[in-house]
Amino acid sequence: MKTKMKIILGLSLSCLLIPPVSADHRYGFEPRPFRRHDQARVTRVVPIVETVQVAEPYEECRIENTHYPRSHVSATPMIIGGIFGGLLGNQIGRGNGNTAATIAGVVLGSSIAHDLDAGNHRRGGYGRPVEICETSYSYRYEEQIVGYHVTYYYRGRTYHTRSDHHPGAYLAIQARRY
């Protein structure tokens, strides 16, 4: 019994000697340092200059006749040609020849209209003049300020940093204390 009592007493005393762990440390969080904003005096600012390529857009326009693909050509000219051919053939024939002349007029009128339509298409007769404009680019090189090397003085020490903009006479910094 004495041995068990010594073990319990020893464990109890060792728990008192171990410092307590904060909840943040138990879950893997580190305490954050105290931060405050301060201003440092800027002693030097040097622009960082780079040569960059600049694209300048311009518009180029031209006039072109539009051409419809053969699949988009209408059948209307052949139908109208057939109707006129049929009417003309009907005027020519008499009796049984009237029917034959009408049919021949329809076929001949459709064929003539088809040939005229195809000829117009080959010669660019279909379509209309259209202005087509495209944007093109000319390129030139120029020097541009892309940032600044800043030297500043804070609490007796000189520091350097890079800034995207000119800081002015003072630079806003974060002072840390632990």
Secondary structure, DSSP 4 states (H G I P E B T S, - for coil): -HHHHHHHHHHHHHHHHSPPPPHHHHTTPPPPPEEEEEEEEEEEEEEEEEEEEEEEEEEEEEEEE----GGG--SHHHHHHHHHHHHHHHHH--THHHHHHHHHHHHHHHHHHHHHHHHHHHTT-SS-EEEEEEEEEEEEEEEEEEEEEEEEEETTEEEEEEESS---SEEEEEEEE-
